[in-house]
Amino acid sequence: MSKLIRVFEAAMRDARRSEATRYDANARRALRTDPESALLAFELRAAEIGDDTGKREERIVRRDRGVRAARRSALG
């Protein structure tokens, strides 16, 4: 049950991130130009659902890389 709750929490964080993306022109441009990198900014896209805590750090690093790549492509 706790894994399911973690998935719901991750989905809610992704939903908030998605709402913010809707109103950010740079993020929408990054999504159009490099969708794979831009989608890595979302937690459920960047990791397996219900993974162990040990993999969580790796997922956070990958998500942060996706966010940085999306910003770079939006600015560049």
Buried (B, 14 or more C-beta within 10 A) or exposed (E): EEEEEBBEEBBEEBEEBEEEBEEBEEBBBBBEEBEEBBBBBBBBBBBEEEEEEEEEEEBEEBBEBBBEBBBEBBEE
